[in-house]
Amino acid sequence: MVRHKKKHGFKFRSLHLWHRTLGLCAGIFVIILAVTGILLNHTEDMNLDGQHVKSAWLLDWYGIALPAPPVSYAVGEHWVSQLGTRIYYDATEVATDAGLLLGAVALPEMLVVATEGRLMLLTHEGEHIETLSDGQGVPAGMRFLGVSGKHLVVRAARGDYIADADLLKWQAQSVEGIQWATLAVAPQTITQHLLAAYRGTGLTLERVVLDLHSGRIMGVWGVWIMDIAAGILVFLAATGTWMWLKQRRRLRHVL
């Protein structure tokens, strides 16, 4: 009887030791789960999906690399550029998922930006007015964009087309004195702002918090680590309950 009690007591102390050790090990993961869980419950209130990460090392960790150097066109004192699939007016994004930038020119009333199959109309301050496509009469197969006097000219697959003042009607004809939009190298300050803006909109705080919560921020192993931490929490809850019941029974016997 005495040996049985000692053996039982040893098991109880061993379980208590494992409970305490695993509890300490899982503490950091419990904190991460709790904090990120609270943040995710208030995503809209804290605008996590509208805030973007600008930390260079974190963007590198996520593999958000820079594309090829920007393609730029000078429009007066401003610049229209393409980086990846995004179009920028100076350093302000004006279009996403755009086709190849073909040119940008200034008209008296607006700026015109040409991408594959589309003409985007902007104010001289860079505000979007309208986007025209083939359905609005834009010549098919655009290759170059230019101006002749106050009129917009497009060189398309079947020749040159000149637009009326409202860009509603296009006439195929040979046009003289065309000033074609030509590629140029944007100033270094513009390029730096473009690169910062491009990477700065590629990763939201909500994505980082979600990946912290699930462990995916550390890749496949991170998910397994968080799964193990969840398993430890289940073990702690079970062993804690069992030890509490055991201690309660002992107190009853003493009383």
C-alpha positions in Angstrom: 0.0 0.0 0.0 2.8 2.4 0.9 4.7 1.7 -2.4 1.5 2.2 -4.4 0.9 5.6 -2.8 4.5 6.7 -3.5 4.2 5.6 -7.1 0.9 7.4 -7.5 2.3 10.5 -5.9 5.2 10.4 -8.3 2.9 10.3 -11.2 0.9 13.2 -9.9 4.1 15.3 -9.4 5.4 14.3 -12.9 2.1 15.4 -14.4 2.2 18.7 -12.5 5.7 19.3 -13.8 4.7 18.6 -17.4 1.7 20.9 -16.9 3.9 23.7 -15.6 6.7 23.3 -18.2 4.3 23.1 -21.2 2.4 26.0 -19.9 5.5 28.2 -19.8 6.5 27.0 -23.4 3.0 27.8 -24.8 2.7 31.1 -23.1 4.1 33.1 -26.0 1.8 31.4 -28.4 -1.2 32.0 -26.2 -0.3 35.7 -26.1 0.0 35.8 -29.9 -3.3 34.0 -30.4 -5.1 36.3 -27.9 -3.7 39.6 -29.2 -4.2 38.7 -32.9 -7.6 37.3 -32.2 -8.7 40.6 -30.5 -7.3 42.6 -33.5 -9.1 40.5 -36.0 -12.4 41.0 -34.1 -11.9 44.7 -34.7 -10.5 44.7 -38.2 -13.1 47.2 -39.5 -12.9 49.5 -36.5 -9.1 49.6 -36.7 -9.1 49.7 -40.6 -6.5 46.9 -40.7 -7.5 46.1 -44.3 -6.9 49.7 -45.3 -3.4 50.1 -43.8 -0.4 48.9 -45.7 2.9 47.6 -44.5 5.9 49.8 -45.5 8.6 47.8 -43.7 11.2 46.7 -46.3 12.3 43.6 -44.4 8.7 42.4 -43.9 7.9 43.0 -47.6 11.0 41.1 -48.5 9.9 38.3 -46.2 6.6 38.0 -48.1 8.5 38.0 -51.4 6.9 41.2 -52.6 9.6 42.2 -55.0 9.8 45.1 -57.4 9.0 44.5 -61.0 11.0 45.8 -63.9 12.0 49.5 -63.8 9.0 51.9 -64.4 7.9 53.0 -67.9 7.3 56.7 -67.9 6.0 59.5 -70.1 6.5 63.2 -69.4 3.2 65.2 -69.5 4.0 68.8 -69.0 5.6 69.1 -65.5 4.1 65.8 -64.4 4.8 62.1 -65.1 2.6 59.2 -66.1 4.3 55.9 -65.3 3.6 52.2 -65.2 5.1 49.8 -62.6 4.0 46.3 -62.9 0.3 46.5 -63.8 -0.3 49.8 -62.0 -0.5 53.3 -63.6 0.7 56.3 -61.6 0.3 60.0 -62.0 3.5 61.2 -60.4 3.5 59.0 -57.3 -0.4 58.6 -57.1 -1.9 55.4 -58.3 -4.6 56.0 -60.8 -5.2 52.4 -62.2 -4.6 48.8 -61.3 -4.5 45.7 -63.5 -3.8 47.9 -66.5 -2.4 46.7 -69.8 0.8 47.9 -71.3 1.2 51.7 -71.1 1.4 53.1 -74.7 1.7 56.8 -74.0 0.3 59.8 -72.3 -0.4 63.3 -73.7 -1.9 66.6 -72.5 -4.9 68.2 -74.2 -6.3 71.6 -73.2 -9.1 70.1 -71.1 -7.5 66.9 -69.9 -4.7 64.3 -69.9 -5.1 61.2 -72.0 -3.3 57.9 -71.0 -3.3 55.0 -73.5 -3.0 51.4 -72.4 -3.8 48.3 -74.5 -7.3 48.8 -75.8 -8.2 51.7 -73.5 -7.9 55.4 -73.1 -8.0 56.8 -69.6 -9.0 60.4 -69.2 -7.6 62.4 -66.3 -7.8 66.0 -65.1 -4.6 68.0 -65.1 -4.5 67.2 -61.3 -4.5 63.5 -62.0 -8.2 62.8 -61.1 -9.9 60.1 -63.0 -12.7 61.3 -65.4 -13.5 58.4 -67.6 -12.1 55.3 -69.3 -12.9 54.7 -73.0 -12.6 51.3 -74.7 -13.4 49.8 -78.1 -17.1 50.0 -77.3 -16.7 53.8 -77.2 -15.1 53.9 -80.6 -11.4 53.8 -79.6 -9.5 52.5 -82.6 -8.5 48.8 -82.3 -4.9 47.8 -82.1 -3.5 51.1 -80.6 0.3 51.4 -80.8 1.2 55.0 -80.3 -0.5 58.1 -78.9 0.1 61.7 -79.9 -1.4 65.2 -80.5 -1.8 67.3 -83.5 -2.6 70.9 -82.5 -5.5 70.4 -80.0 -6.6 67.0 -81.3 -5.7 63.6 -80.1 -4.1 61.2 -82.6 -3.8 57.4 -82.3 -1.7 55.2 -84.5 -3.5 51.9 -84.6 -3.3 48.6 -86.6 -5.0 50.2 -89.7 -3.3 53.6 -89.7 -3.7 56.9 -88.0 -6.9 58.2 -86.5 -7.7 61.7 -85.3 -10.4 62.4 -82.7 -12.9 65.2 -82.4 -12.7 67.6 -79.4 -15.0 65.3 -77.3 -13.2 62.1 -78.2 -16.4 60.7 -79.4 -15.7 60.4 -83.2 -12.6 59.1 -84.8 -11.6 59.7 -88.4 -9.0 57.7 -90.3 -6.7 60.0 -92.1 -3.1 61.0 -92.7 -2.2 63.6 -90.1 0.9 65.9 -90.3 2.8 67.5 -87.4 2.0 64.9 -84.9 3.9 65.1 -81.6 4.1 61.5 -80.5 4.4 60.6 -76.8 7.9 59.2 -76.2 9.4 57.2 -73.4 11.5 59.1 -70.9 13.4 58.5 -67.7 11.5 60.0 -64.7 13.4 62.0 -62.1 15.0 59.9 -59.3 12.6 61.4 -56.8 9.6 60.3 -58.8 11.1 56.8 -59.2 11.7 56.4 -55.5 8.2 57.5 -54.7 6.8 55.0 -57.2 8.8 52.1 -55.8 7.7 53.0 -52.2 4.1 53.3 -53.4 4.1 50.1 -55.3 5.5 48.0 -52.4 3.5 49.9 -49.8 0.1 48.8 -51.3 1.1 45.1 -51.7 0.6 44.0 -48.1 -2.1 45.0 -45.6 -1.9 44.9 -41.8 -4.9 42.5 -41.8 -2.9 40.0 -43.9 0.0 40.1 -41.4 -2.3 39.7 -38.4 -4.1 36.8 -40.0 -0.8 35.1 -40.8 0.5 35.7 -37.3 -2.7 34.2 -35.9 -2.5 31.1 -38.1 1.3 30.8 -38.0 1.5 31.1 -41.8 3.9 34.0 -41.5 6.6 31.4 -40.7 5.5 29.1 -43.6 4.4 25.5 -43.4 6.3 25.0 -40.2 4.6 27.9 -38.6 1.2 26.4 -39.2 2.4 23.1 -37.5 3.8 25.1 -34.6 0.5 26.9 -34.0 -1.3 23.5 -34.3 1.0 22.0 -31.7 0.5 25.1 -29.4 -3.3 24.6 -29.8 -2.8 20.9 -28.8 -0.8 22.0 -25.8 -3.6 24.3 -24.7 -6.0 21.3 -24.9 -3.6 19.3 -22.8 -3.2 22.0 -20.2 -7.0 22.4 -20.0 -7.4 18.6 -19.5 -4.6 18.1 -17.1 -5.5 21.3 -15.1 -9.1 20.0 -14.7 -7.9 16.6 -13.7 -5.4 17.9 -11.1 -8.1 20.2 -9.7 -10.5 17.3 -9.4 -7.8 15.2 -7.8 -6.9 17.9 -5.3 -10.5 18.4 -4.5 -10.9 14.7 -3.7 -7.9 14.7 -1.4 -9.3 17.7 0.5 -12.6 15.8 0.9 -10.8 12.8 2.4 -8.9 15.1 4.8 -12.0 16.8 5.9 
